[in-house]
Amino acid sequence: MPQHTPDLPPELRPLAEMPLIKRLLARFFGYSLTRLHAQHRASWLHGQADGFRSGHSAGVDYGYREGKLEGLEEGRQVLLIRDSRSTEHRPPNVDDLLFDDWRLPLSAELKKRMKADVARLLPAHAQPSAAQWKMIFSDTPSTSVIAGAGAGKSTTLVLRILLLSHYLGFELSSMTVVTFTRESRKDFINKLIELFALWGRAISFKEARDLVRTFHSRILPMVRSLPGFERLQAFENLSLRAAQGDEEVDSNPFDLRINDAQRQQLNACYHRLHSSDERFRELIKPLSRHALQLKELERDHPDVQKRMGVTELAAKRDEELCDAIEDLWFRAGAWPIKGIEPNRQSFDINGSTFHCHGYIPTLDAWVVLGFDPRENPQVTRPNAKLTVRAEWAVKRTLFQAFCRKPLIWLDSYESSKRVLASLAGDASAGPGFDYKVKGELASAPLLDCFVAAAGFIENLGLDVPSAVGQMSFAKDDPDRYFFEALSLYWRALEDHLLDQKPPIMTYNRMFALFSEHSPENLKLLSDDLLRPLSHLMIDEFQDVSPQIVSWIRASLAEIRSRGPAMHVGRGAQRSSLLCVGDDWQSIYGWRGSSPSYFMEFNKEFPSPSTTKVMLSDNYRSHQHIIDAAEHIVRAAPAIAGKKAKASGEPKALLPVNVLDRDDQGMAQRLMEHYRKGDSILMLYRKSSDKSLIEKHIQSVLNVDSSLPHAARRLKQLTYHSAKGLQADAVFLLGDCQHLTSSPYKNQVYRMAGLGKAGDSEPYDNAQKDEILRLAYVGITRAVSHCYWYVDAQDTQAANMPKASDRIGKGKAFFADHRQGKASA
């Protein structure tokens, strides 16, 4: 507050300083003023100023003393009660771990006792290595085991089960071992029974079969436990219902082959949807026209250039050629076709007139009958120099190059039957045409394409209609119509299958019902259904699909949420996960699997603690085989620190021989190894290669097929189907090459979060890595000898990546005998 000090009036003086007379007068007038009750202004102001000064001075002194004392006291109290807590609001963390923080109760004495038993009961060559013991004795809730080719993982996994059951008292009903194939399941069951018998534990085949399962046999009872689905059938098992129960079916999780029972359901749904949904009919029309329409040829194509010169001559004889081919079709009972008007329309082809055989009003397309391949290729018109087949080939080439009208070329009587059935509205016939989705290697019946595309999308954990809604295609791209039709069809198929008696559902749909997207459904399951997944052991984990990963995580989360009450009175408590795999052997990405879940195991399966085991000993191959295979695959992303070493009995170091394709030379070398008593694997990339080579080795095939099954030493398989097998000598026929680009698979890969951030072609790039892994799988089947026969590259595929590009020059483990290549 501002201070104001009044000044003394200058004319007033104290009485003591005044003369006597003035002093007396001042007293008199002062007395008078008092009697009159009058105020003397100057005196009043003087008194005010004097009082203010004396009071202010005294107040300042007093206030200073009191304020100082009070301030010191106040300051002392603030120091004593200072609050250093953060004022920031922080919510509690979310516990997203799949397991409780616990350990297997493995004492030093128990480990010592089991090791002594193993040393006593198993032969010397079957004794576990230090790394295998680490896998067996892993006490953490989660364990990842990187097991390279020939690592002896199966026996180790059986010993792990023996530890849990025999030494720790875990019930087998609280465990599940998952294998991917029928053969691997059968082998594992036999090994389990044999090993348990050595410990005096007799387990029946049924007990072992209940323990060693496929994912599919675990999900089916879960869905059947829901009201209304007690008799549910799996779509993938329809053809097997008469032979055995669904529970015993070892279905391949990625098997896309369609049998008659399944096709009947697919066709019935197609017919019903085609009849009731106008938009679906509109989408099928351009697909049908595109699929049946004669494919164009560039005018500078060598065949076109060669045949353009006979255009005029071919036109002169075209009506007679039409008559001749029409007669062949008529005699075969394949013509006329209901729904096709037999109308000879004229076409201008490179300045000359040619004819067709008919017209399809529903497709607004013209029809030309072709020369059926089953007819005698030497059939000739009277007085003609060329055969009918040759004349037909010329006409076909000219139409491909110069006809721009919608034209359907029926190549065979068989294809005409499908078209006939489709035009007649036969529910059992299906669409009646093949289609080729961009990126696929070959065309297939339309509904087969629907199943394959939907299966791929669902294996990635995506919903088909939702995924299609996020895709984009060029306006004139037929795949745009294909995927919109797929979205409508797939939803209709799911409803159609559920309407059957008993209801039917695909396995992918079953997994989706109990995935992380629908955790509430898991609450409906009993403890007995969930308990077998408490202690889960998965082999070949690198081939798992995102869809199944989601189901596993959801199931483990639900088991943890139920707590100890789920395990009251049981030896097996809590839950655990042990996954065995090899990311270098992940070769099913083209069907929807991904090695990323194994490579990023700790991130994908969060656990309080985890154990990582690296099984680097290879008990199958010698070091040159191992080094050659690893040299090929090392360019692909992989788990760090992998390097296998040959173990067991020493073998001669022989390089992997790389040779130009020579079927006869390969057959001679194969027969030499067979005569020596070697077991042999012949692996091929294309089924046509198998047919080509068989005529050269027919004598060996005849001998081998006459032997009992267990004594046979020659197997012919694709690279993919050879996983888990081995042979003394392996013959690889064909390169591993990425030949196509798939626009739709690149899109859904991104939707599923696979691939690197910002990668516009994540699927294609993943496939470039997968061809290296496929070569690795082929080479590592060999025990001693490996021969790799590589085709000469055609111009179309010359620039596409291939595994043989990685063959090392100057490496002792490769011997490159190809022309123009330096031998190691």
C-alpha positions in Angstrom: 0.0 0.0 0.0 1.5 3.5 -0.8 2.5 5.6 2.2 1.7 9.5 2.7 3.3 11.5 5.5 1.6 15.0 6.1 3.8 18.1 6.4 3.7 20.5 9.5 2.2 23.9 8.7 5.3 26.3 8.7 3.5 29.3 10.6 2.8 27.3 13.8 5.4 27.4 16.6 5.4 25.7 20.0 4.3 28.0 22.9 7.6 27.7 24.7 9.3 29.4 21.8 6.9 32.4 21.7 7.2 35.8 23.6 5.1 36.1 26.8 2.4 38.3 25.3 1.9 36.0 22.3 2.0 33.0 24.6 -0.8 34.5 26.8 -2.9 35.4 23.8 -2.5 32.0 22.3 -3.6 30.4 25.5 -6.6 32.7 25.7 -7.7 32.1 22.1 -7.1 28.4 22.5 -9.3 28.4 25.6 -12.0 30.3 23.8 -12.0 28.0 20.9 -12.4 25.0 23.2 -15.3 26.7 25.0 -16.9 27.4 21.6 -16.3 23.8 20.5 -14.5 25.2 17.5 -11.7 23.6 15.6 -8.4 25.3 14.6 -7.6 23.7 11.3 -3.9 24.4 11.3 -3.5 22.9 14.8 -5.5 19.9 13.8 -3.3 19.2 10.8 -0.2 19.7 13.0 -1.5 17.1 15.4 -2.4 14.7 12.7 1.1 14.9 11.1 2.9 14.6 14.4 0.8 11.5 15.4 1.2 9.8 12.0 5.0 10.1 12.2 5.4 8.7 15.6 2.8 5.9 15.0 4.3 4.9 11.7 7.8 4.7 13.1 6.7 2.6 16.0 4.6 0.3 13.8 7.4 -0.4 11.4 9.7 -1.4 14.2 7.0 -3.6 15.7 6.0 -5.2 12.4 9.6 -6.0 11.4 10.2 -7.8 14.7 7.0 -9.7 14.6 7.1 -10.5 10.9 10.6 -11.8 11.0 9.8 -14.2 13.7 6.6 -15.4 12.0 8.3 -15.8 8.6 11.1 -17.9 10.0 8.6 -20.2 11.6 6.5 -20.4 8.5 9.6 -21.3 6.3 10.6 -24.0 8.7 7.2 -25.7 8.4 7.3 -25.7 4.5 10.6 -27.5 4.5 9.3 -30.2 6.8 6.1 -31.0 4.8 7.4 -30.8 1.2 5.4 -33.3 -1.1 7.6 -34.7 -3.9 5.0 -37.1 -5.4 4.3 -36.8 -9.2 1.1 -35.1 -10.1 1.0 -37.0 -13.5 -2.0 -39.4 -13.9 -0.8 -42.9 -14.8 -3.2 -45.8 -15.3 -2.1 -49.4 -14.2 -0.2 -51.5 -16.8 -1.9 -54.3 -18.7 -0.6 -57.8 -18.0 -0.6 -59.3 -21.5 1.6 -62.3 -20.6 0.2 -65.7 -21.7 1.7 -67.5 -18.6 2.1 -67.1 -14.9 5.6 -66.5 -13.5 6.5 -70.1 -12.5 9.1 -72.8 -13.0 9.0 -76.5 -13.4 10.1 -78.1 -10.0 13.3 -79.6 -11.3 15.7 -80.4 -8.5 19.3 -81.4 -9.0 18.5 -84.8 -7.7 15.7 -85.3 -10.2 17.9 -84.3 -13.1 20.6 -86.6 -12.0 18.2 -89.5 -11.6 16.8 -89.0 -15.2 20.2 -88.7 -16.7 21.3 -92.0 -15.1 18.1 -93.7 -16.4 18.7 -92.4 -19.9 22.4 -93.6 -19.8 21.3 -97.0 -18.7 18.3 -97.5 -21.0 19.3 -95.9 -24.3 22.2 -96.9 -26.6 25.3 -94.7 -26.8 24.3 -93.1 -30.1 20.9 -92.0 -28.7 22.4 -90.2 -25.7 21.3 -86.5 -25.6 23.8 -83.8 -26.2 24.2 -80.8 -23.8 21.8 -78.7 -26.0 19.2 -81.5 -26.1 19.4 -81.8 -22.3 18.8 -78.1 -22.1 15.6 -78.6 -24.1 14.5 -81.5 -22.0 15.1 -79.7 -18.7 13.8 -76.3 -19.7 11.9 -75.0 -16.7 10.4 -71.8 -18.0 6.8 -71.3 -19.1 7.9 -70.9 -22.8 10.7 -72.5 -24.8 11.8 -72.1 -28.4 14.0 -74.8 -29.9 15.8 -74.1 -33.1 16.4 -77.5 -34.5 18.2 -77.7 -37.8 18.0 -80.6 -40.3 18.9 -83.9 -38.9 19.1 -82.6 -35.3 17.4 -85.6 -33.6 14.5 -83.5 -32.3 11.9 -86.3 -32.2 13.7 -88.4 -29.5 14.5 -85.3 -27.5 10.8 -84.3 -27.6 9.7 -87.8 -26.4 12.2 -87.5 -23.5 10.7 -84.1 -22.6 7.2 -85.8 -22.4 8.8 -88.6 -20.3 10.2 -85.9 -17.9 6.8 -84.3 -17.4 4.8 -87.5 -17.1 7.1 -90.0 -15.5 9.3 -87.8 -13.3 7.0 -84.9 -12.5 3.7 -86.7 -12.4 2.0 -84.6 -15.1 -1.1 -86.3 -16.6 -1.0 -87.0 -20.3 -4.4 -85.5 -20.5 -2.9 -82.2 -19.7 -0.5 -82.3 -22.6 -0.7 -82.1 -26.4 2.0 -82.7 -29.0 1.2 -81.3 -32.4 2.7 -82.7 -35.6 1.8 -81.5 -39.1 1.6 -84.6 -41.3 0.1 -88.1 -41.1 3.5 -89.8 -41.4 5.3 -87.7 -38.8 2.4 -88.3 -36.4 2.5 -92.1 -36.9 6.3 -92.1 -36.4 6.1 -90.1 -33.3 3.4 -92.2 -31.7 5.5 -95.4 -32.3 8.6 -93.7 -30.8 6.6 -92.6 -27.8 5.2 -96.1 -27.1 8.7 -97.7 -27.5 10.5 -95.2 -25.3 7.9 -95.3 -22.5 8.0 -99.1 -22.6 11.8 -98.9 -21.7 10.8 -97.1 -18.6 8.2 -99.7 -17.7 5.4 -97.4 -18.7 2.9 -99.2 -20.9 0.8 -96.7 -22.8 -1.8 -97.9 -25.3 -2.0 -96.8 -28.9 -5.2 -94.8 -28.1 -3.4 -92.9 -25.2 -0.5 -92.1 -27.5 -2.9 -91.0 -30.3 -4.9 -88.8 -27.9 -1.6 -87.1 -26.9 -0.1 -86.7 -30.4 -2.6 -84.6 -32.4 -3.1 -82.2 -35.2 -4.4 -78.8 -34.5 -7.6 -79.7 -36.4 -8.4 -82.7 -34.1 -8.2 -80.3 -31.1 -10.5 -77.5 -32.6 -13.3 -79.8 -33.7 -14.4 -81.0 -30.2 -14.4 -77.3 -29.1 -16.9 -76.3 -31.8 -19.0 -79.5 -31.2 -19.4 -78.5 -27.6 -21.4 -75.5 -28.6 -25.3 -75.9 -28.6 -26.5 -77.0 -32.0 -23.1 -78.1 -33.3 -22.9 -81.5 -31.6 -22.8 -83.4 -34.9 -20.8 -80.8 -36.8 -18.8 -82.1 -39.7 -15.6 -80.5 -41.0 -15.8 -79.5 -44.7 -12.2 -80.8 -45.3 -13.2 -84.3 -44.0 -16.5 -84.8 -45.9 -15.2 -87.6 -48.1 -13.9 -89.5 -45.1 -17.0 -89.6 -43.0 -18.1 -93.0 -44.2 -14.6 -94.5 -43.5 -13.9 -93.1 -40.0 -14.8 -90.5 -37.5 -13.6 -87.0 -37.9 -11.6 -87.1 -34.7 -9.2 -89.6 -36.3 -8.6 -87.6 -39.5 -5.0 -86.4 -40.0 -5.9 -83.7 -42.4 -3.2 -81.6 -43.9 -3.8 -78.0 -42.7 -3.1 -76.7 -46.2 -4.6 -79.4 -48.4 -6.4 -77.6 -51.2 -7.5 -80.6 -53.2 -11.3 -80.9 -53.6 -13.0 -84.2 -53.6 -16.4 -85.2 -55.0 -18.3 -84.7 -51.8 -16.9 -81.3 -51.3 -17.4 -80.3 -54.9 -21.1 -81.3 -54.6 -21.6 -78.7 -51.8 -19.6 -76.0 -53.6 -21.6 -76.5 -56.8 -25.0 -76.5 -55.0 -24.1 -73.2 -53.3 -23.0 -71.7 -56.5 -26.2 -72.7 -58.3 -28.4 -71.3 -55.5 -26.4 -68.0 -55.3 -26.3 -67.7 -59.1 -30.1 -68.1 -59.2 -30.9 -65.7 -56.4 -28.3 -62.9 -56.5 -28.3 -60.6 -59.5 -25.0 -59.0 -58.6 -23.3 -62.4 -58.5 -24.6 -63.2 -61.9 -23.3 -59.9 -63.3 -19.9 -60.6 -61.8 -19.7 -64.2 -63.3 -20.4 -63.0 -66.8 -17.1 -61.1 -67.4 -15.2 -63.9 -65.5 -16.7 -66.5 -67.8 -16.0 -64.5 -70.9 -12.5 -63.8 -69.9 -11.8 -67.4 -68.9 -13.3 -69.0 -72.0 -12.2 -66.4 -74.4 -9.4 -67.2 -76.8 -6.2 -65.6 -75.4 -4.6 -63.0 -77.6 -1.1 -63.4 -79.2 1.1 -60.4 -80.1 1.3 -60.0 -83.9 5.1 -60.1 -83.7 5.0 -63.5 -82.0 7.0 -66.1 -84.0 4.0 -68.4 -84.6 2.0 -65.5 -86.0 4.8 -64.3 -88.2 5.2 -67.9 -89.6 1.5 -68.4 -90.3 0.5 -64.9 -91.6 1.7 -65.8 -95.0 -0.9 -68.6 -95.5 -3.9 -66.4 -94.3 -5.5 -66.2 -97.7 -5.0 -69.9 -98.4 -6.4 -70.9 -95.0 -9.5 -68.7 -95.6 -10.3 -70.4 -98.9 -10.5 -73.8 -97.1 -12.1 -72.6 -93.8 -15.6 -73.6 -94.5 -14.5 -77.1 -95.4 -12.4 -77.2 -92.2 -15.4 -76.0 -90.2 -17.4 -78.9 -91.7 -14.7 -81.5 -91.0 -14.3 -80.5 -87.3 -18.1 -80.2 -86.8 -18.4 -83.7 -88.1 -15.9 -85.0 -85.6 -17.8 -83.3 -82.8 -21.1 -84.6 -84.0 -19.8 -88.2 -84.2 -18.4 -87.8 -80.6 -21.9 -86.8 -79.4 -20.5 -83.4 -78.3 -22.4 -81.2 -80.8 -24.8 -79.4 -80.9 -24.6 -78.0 -77.4 -27.8 -76.7 -75.7 -27.4 -73.0 -75.1 -25.1 -72.5 -78.1 -26.8 -71.4 -81.3 -25.2 -73.2 -84.3 -24.7 -70.0 -86.3 -21.9 -69.7 -88.8 -20.8 -66.1 -88.3 -18.1 -64.6 -90.7 -15.0 -62.8 -89.3 -12.5 -60.6 -91.1 -9.1 -61.9 -90.1 -6.1 -60.0 -91.6 -8.2 -59.1 -94.7 -9.6 -62.6 -95.2 -12.9 -64.2 -94.2 -13.1 -67.0 -91.6 -16.0 -68.6 -89.8 -17.1 -69.7 -86.3 -19.5 -72.5 -85.3 -22.0 -70.9 -83.0 -23.0 -68.1 -80.6 -23.8 -68.0 -76.9 -26.4 -65.3 -76.2 -26.0 -65.4 -72.4 -22.3 -64.6 -72.8 -22.6 -62.5 -76.0 -19.7 -64.6 -77.3 -19.0 -66.6 -80.5 -17.8 -70.2 -80.4 -15.2 -72.1 -82.5 -14.9 -75.9 -82.1 -11.4 -77.1 -81.7 -9.6 -80.4 -82.5 -9.9 -82.7 -79.6 -6.5 -84.1 -78.6 -7.9 -87.6 -78.3 -8.7 -87.7 -82.1 -6.3 -89.3 -84.5 -3.8 -86.5 -85.3 -3.4 -87.8 -88.9 -7.1 -87.1 -89.9 -7.0 -85.3 -93.2 -9.7 -83.6 -95.5 -10.0 -85.0 -99.0 -7.4 -83.6 -101.3 -5.8 -81.6 -98.5 -2.0 -81.4 -98.0 -2.2 -80.6 -94.2 -3.9 -82.7 -91.5 -7.0 -81.3 -89.9 -5.1 -80.7 -86.7 -2.4 -78.6 -88.6 -5.1 -76.6 -90.4 -6.8 -76.0 -87.1 -3.6 -74.8 -85.5 -3.0 -72.2 -88.2 -6.6 -70.9 -87.8 -6.3 -70.7 -84.1 -3.0 -68.7 -84.3 -4.6 -66.3 -86.8 -7.7 -65.8 -84.6 -5.5 -65.2 -81.5 -3.6 -62.4 -83.4 -6.3 -60.7 -85.4 -9.7 -61.5 -83.9 -10.9 -58.8 -81.5 -14.5 -60.1 -81.1 -15.5 -62.1 -77.9 -14.6 -65.6 -79.0 -14.7 -68.9 -77.1 -12.5 -71.7 -78.5 -13.6 -75.1 -77.2 -10.4 -77.2 -77.3 -11.9 -80.6 -76.3 -15.1 -82.5 -75.9 -14.5 -82.5 -72.1 -14.4 -78.7 -71.9 -17.6 -78.5 -73.9 -19.4 -80.8 -71.4 -18.6 -78.3 -68.6 -19.9 -75.4 -70.7 -23.0 -77.4 -71.6 -23.8 -78.2 -68.0 -23.2 -74.6 -66.9 -25.5 -73.2 -69.7 -28.1 -75.8 -68.8 -28.1 -74.7 -65.2 -27.0 -78.0 -63.8 -26.4 -77.6 -60.0 -23.8 -80.4 -60.0 -21.8 -78.9 -62.8 -20.5 -75.7 -61.2 -19.6 -72.6 -63.3 -18.2 -74.7 -66.2 -15.0 -72.8 -66.8 -11.5 -72.4 -65.5 -9.9 -69.2 -64.2 -6.4 -68.0 -63.5 -5.9 -65.5 -60.7 -2.9 -63.2 -61.4 0.2 -64.7 -59.7 -0.9 -68.3 -59.9 1.0 -70.7 -62.0 -2.0 -72.3 -63.7 -5.7 -72.0 -64.2 -8.2 -74.1 -62.3 -12.0 -74.5 -62.1 -13.5 -71.3 -60.8 -14.7 -72.7 -57.5 -11.3 -74.3 -56.9 -9.8 -70.8 -57.3 -12.4 -69.5 -54.8 -11.4 -72.1 -52.3 -7.7 -71.5 -52.8 -7.9 -67.7 -52.5 -10.3 -67.9 -49.5 -8.1 -70.4 -47.8 -5.0 -68.3 -48.3 -6.8 -65.2 -46.9 -8.2 -67.1 -43.9 -4.9 -68.8 -43.1 -3.5 -65.3 -42.6 -6.1 -64.7 -39.9 -8.3 -62.4 -42.1 -12.0 -62.5 -42.8 -12.6 -62.9 -46.6 -15.3 -60.2 -47.1 -13.5 -57.7 -45.0 -10.2 -58.4 -46.8 -11.8 -58.1 -50.2 -13.3 -54.8 -49.1 -9.8 -53.4 -48.6 -8.3 -54.6 -51.9 -8.0 -52.5 -55.0 -7.6 -53.4 -58.7 -7.5 -51.6 -62.0 -10.9 -50.9 -63.4 -10.5 -53.4 -66.3 -8.7 -56.1 -64.2 -10.8 -59.3 -64.2 -9.5 -60.1 -60.7 -11.6 -57.2 -59.5 -14.7 -59.1 -60.5 -13.2 -62.4 -59.2 -12.7 -61.1 -55.7 -16.0 -59.4 -55.4 -17.7 -62.6 -56.5 -15.6 -64.5 -54.0 -16.8 -62.2 -51.2 -20.4 -62.9 -52.1 -19.8 -66.6 -52.6 -17.8 -67.3 -49.5 -20.4 -65.8 -47.2 -23.1 -67.7 -49.0 -21.1 -70.9 -48.7 -20.6 -70.6 -45.0 -24.4 -70.2 -44.6 -25.1 -73.1 -47.0 -22.8 -75.5 -45.2 -24.4 -74.6 -41.8 -27.8 -75.3 -43.3 -26.8 -78.9 -44.0 -28.0 -81.8 -41.8 -25.7 -82.3 -39.9 -24.1 -78.8 -40.2 -20.7 -78.4 -41.9 -18.0 -75.8 -41.2 -14.5 -75.3 -42.6 -11.6 -75.7 -40.2 -10.5 -72.1 -40.8 -14.0 -70.9 -39.6 -13.6 -73.1 -36.5 -10.3 -71.5 -35.6 -11.7 -68.0 -36.2 -14.5 -68.8 -33.7 -12.0 -69.3 -31.0 -9.3 -66.8 -32.0 -8.2 -63.6 -30.4 -10.9 -61.8 -32.3 -13.6 -63.8 -30.3 -12.2 -64.4 -26.8 -15.7 -64.5 -25.4 -16.4 -67.8 -27.2 -13.6 -69.5 -25.2 -15.5 -68.8 -22.0 -18.1 -71.2 -23.2 -15.7 -74.2 -23.2 -15.3 -76.6 -20.3 -12.1 -77.1 -18.4 -11.8 -80.6 -19.9 -11.7 -79.2 -23.4 -9.1 -76.6 -22.7 -6.9 -78.7 -20.3 -5.1 -80.7 -23.0 -3.7 -77.4 -24.3 -2.2 -76.5 -20.9 1.2 -78.0 -21.7 1.5 -77.6 -25.5 4.5 -78.9 -27.5 4.5 -78.1 -31.3 6.8 -79.6 -33.9 7.6 -77.9 -37.2 6.4 -74.6 -35.8 8.0 -72.7 -38.6 5.0 -73.8 -40.8 2.3 -72.5 -38.5 -0.2 -70.0 -40.0 -1.3 -66.7 -38.4 -4.8 -68.1 -38.0 -3.6 -70.9 -35.8 -1.2 -68.7 -33.9 -4.2 -66.5 -32.9 -6.1 -69.6 -31.7 -3.1 -70.8 -29.7 -2.6 -67.4 -28.0 -6.3 -67.1 -27.2 -6.4 -70.6 -25.7 -3.3 -70.0 -23.5 -4.7 -66.6 -22.3 -8.0 -68.3 -21.4 -6.2 -71.1 -19.5 -4.2 -68.6 -17.5 -7.3 -66.5 -16.7 -9.0 -69.5 -15.2 -6.2 -69.8 -12.6 -5.4 -72.7 -10.3 -9.0 -73.8 -10.0 -8.7 -75.4 -13.4 -6.0 -77.8 -12.1 -7.2 -78.7 -8.6 -6.2 -82.2 -7.6 -4.0 -82.7 -10.6 -0.2 -83.2 -10.9 0.0 -80.9 -13.9 -0.3 -77.3 -12.9 -0.4 -74.0 -14.7 0.6 -73.9 -18.5 3.6 -74.0 -20.8 4.5 -73.8 -24.5 7.4 -75.5 -26.2 7.9 -75.0 -29.9 10.4 -76.8 -32.1 11.2 -75.6 -35.6 13.7 -74.4 -38.1 13.0 -71.1 -39.9 15.3 -72.4 -42.7 12.8 -75.1 -43.4 9.8 -72.8 -43.7 8.5 -73.6 -47.2 4.7 -73.1 -47.1 4.4 -69.4 -47.3 2.5 -69.8 -50.7 -0.3 -71.4 -48.7 -0.4 -68.9 -45.8 2.2 -69.9 -43.3 5.0 -67.6 -42.1 8.3 -68.3 -40.2 8.1 -64.8 -38.6 6.1 -66.2 -35.6 9.0 -68.5 -34.8 11.7 -66.0 -35.6 10.0 -63.5 -33.2 8.9 -66.1 -30.7 9.4 -63.9 -27.5 7.4 -61.1 -29.0 4.6 -63.3 -30.4 4.2 -65.4 -27.2 4.9 -63.0 -24.3 6.1 -64.9 -21.2 7.7 -63.9 -17.8 10.7 -65.9 -18.8 11.7 -68.1 -21.8 14.4 -70.5 -22.8 16.0 -70.5 -26.2 17.7 -73.7 -27.3 19.9 -74.1 -30.4 20.2 -77.7 -31.6 23.2 -77.4 -34.0 24.4 -81.0 -34.3 23.4 -82.7 -37.5 23.3 -86.5 -37.1 22.3 -87.1 -40.8 24.6 -85.4 -43.3 28.4 -84.8 -43.6 29.8 -81.3 -43.4 29.9 -80.6 -47.1 26.2 -81.3 -47.5 25.5 -79.0 -44.5 27.8 -76.2 -45.7 26.4 -76.3 -49.3 22.8 -76.0 -48.1 23.6 -73.3 -45.6 25.5 -71.3 -48.3 22.3 -71.3 -50.4 19.9 -70.3 -47.6 22.1 -67.8 -45.8 20.9 -64.9 -48.0 17.4 -65.3 -46.5 16.5 -63.6 -43.1 17.0 -66.1 -40.3 17.5 -66.5 -36.5 20.9 -65.2 -35.6 23.7 -67.6 -34.7 22.8 -70.6 -36.8 25.6 -72.9 -37.9 25.2 -76.7 -38.0 28.0 -79.2 -37.6 28.2 -82.8 -38.6 28.0 -85.3 -35.7 27.9 -89.0 -35.3 29.8 -91.4 -37.5 32.4 -89.7 -39.7 31.6 -89.8 -43.5 33.6 -89.0 -46.6 33.3 -85.4 -47.6 31.7 -85.3 -51.0 30.6 -82.0 -52.7 27.1 -81.3 -53.9 27.3 -82.0 -57.7 25.5 -79.4 -59.9 24.8 -80.5 -63.4 22.9 -79.5 -66.5 19.6 -81.2 -67.0 20.3 -84.7 -68.5 17.6 -87.2 -67.8 19.5 -90.2 -69.3 22.7 -89.3 -67.4 20.7 -88.9 -64.2 19.0 -92.2 -64.7 22.3 -94.0 -65.1 23.8 -92.5 -62.0 20.6 -93.3 -60.0 20.7 -96.9 -61.1 24.4 -97.2 -60.0 23.5 -96.0 -56.5 20.6 -98.4 -56.4 22.8 -101.4 -57.4 25.2 -100.4 -54.5 22.3 -100.8 -52.1 21.9 -97.0 -51.3 18.5 -95.6 -50.4 17.5 -92.9 -53.0 15.2 -89.9 -53.0 14.4 -88.3 -56.4 12.9 -84.9 -55.8 11.2 -82.8 -58.5 9.6 -79.4 -58.8 7.0 -80.2 -61.5 5.0 -83.4 -61.8 5.7 -83.4 -65.5 9.4 -84.0 -64.6 8.5 -87.1 -62.8 6.8 -88.5 -65.9 9.8 -87.6 -68.1 12.4 -89.3 -65.9 10.3 -92.5 -65.1 10.8 -93.9 -68.7 14.6 -93.8 -68.1 14.4 -95.6 -64.7 11.5 -97.9 -65.3 13.6 -101.1 -64.7 14.6 -99.8 -61.2 11.0 -98.8 -60.5 9.8 -102.3 -61.4 12.3 -104.0 -59.1 11.7 -101.6 -56.2 7.9 -101.8 -56.4 8.0 -105.6 -56.2 9.7 -105.5 -52.8 7.9 -105.3 -49.4 7.1 -101.7 -48.5 9.7 -101.5 -45.7 12.4 -102.8 -48.0 11.9 -100.3 -50.8 14.8 -97.9 -51.4 13.5 -95.5 -54.0 11.1 -92.7 -53.4 9.9 -90.1 -55.9 8.5 -87.0 -54.3 8.2 -83.2 -54.7 10.6 -81.0 -52.8 7.9 -80.0 -50.4 6.7 -83.5 -49.5 10.3 -84.7 -48.7 10.5 -82.9 -45.4 11.5 -85.2 -42.6 12.9 -87.8 -44.9 16.5 -88.8 -45.8 18.4 -91.0 -48.2 22.0 -92.0 -48.9 21.7 -90.4 -52.4 19.4 -87.5 -53.3 18.7 -86.4 -56.9 17.2 -82.9 -57.2 15.5 -82.3 -60.5 14.9 -78.7 -61.4 15.8 -75.3 -59.9 13.9 -73.5 -57.2 12.6 -70.3 -58.8 10.1 -67.5 -58.1 8.3 -67.2 -61.4 5.3 -64.9 -60.8 4.1 -61.8 -58.9 0.8 -62.0 -57.0 -1.0 -58.6 -56.6 -3.7 -59.9 -54.3 -1.4 -61.9 -52.1 0.8 -58.8 -51.7 -2.2 -56.9 -50.5 -3.5 -59.4 -48.0 0.1 -60.0 -46.7 0.2 -56.3 -45.8 -3.3 -56.5 -44.2 -1.9 -59.4 -42.0 1.0 -57.3 -40.9 3.6 -59.6 -42.6 6.7 -58.3 -44.4 8.8 -55.2 -43.7 7.2 -51.8 -43.1 6.8 -49.9 -46.4 7.3 -53.0 -48.5 4.8 -52.8 -51.4 5.4 -56.5 -52.4 5.8 -58.3 -49.1 4.5 -61.7 -50.4 6.7 -61.7 -53.5 9.8 -60.8 -51.5 8.9 -63.5 -49.0 8.7 -66.0 -51.8 12.2 -65.0 -53.1 13.5 -66.0 -49.6 11.4 -69.2 -49.7 12.9 -70.6 -52.8 16.3 -70.5 -51.0 14.8 -72.4 -48.1 13.2 -75.0 -50.5 16.7 -75.7 -52.0 18.0 -76.0 -48.4 15.4 -78.6 -47.6 16.1 -80.6 -50.8 19.9 -80.7 -50.2 19.7 -81.6 -46.5 17.7 -84.8 -47.3 21.1 -86.3 -48.4 23.2 -88.4 -46.1 26.2 -88.8 -48.4 25.5 -87.9 -52.1 23.6 -85.1 -53.6 23.1 -84.4 -57.3 21.4 -81.2 -58.5 20.2 -81.2 -62.1 19.4 -77.6 -63.2 17.3 -76.8 -66.3 18.6 -74.3 -68.9 16.7 -71.0 -68.4 14.1 -70.0 -70.9 13.9 -66.3 -71.9 10.7 -65.7 -69.9 12.2 -66.8 -66.6 15.8 -65.8 -67.2 15.7 -62.7 -65.0 13.6 -64.2 -62.2 15.4 -65.1 -59.0 16.4 -68.7 -58.5 18.2 -70.7 -55.8 21.0 -71.9 -58.2 22.2 -68.2 -58.4 23.6 -68.8 -54.9 25.8 -71.8 -55.9 29.2 -70.8 -54.5 32.2 -70.5 -56.9 35.5 -71.9 -55.6 33.8 -73.6 -52.7 34.9 -77.1 -51.7 31.3 -78.2 -51.0 30.1 -77.5 -54.5 31.2 -79.2 -57.8 29.6 -77.2 -60.6 29.7 -79.3 -63.8 27.4 -77.1 -65.9 28.7 -75.9 -69.2 30.2 -72.4 -68.9 30.6 -72.8 -65.1 33.9 -73.2 -63.4 34.1 -76.4 -61.3 35.0 -75.9 -57.7 
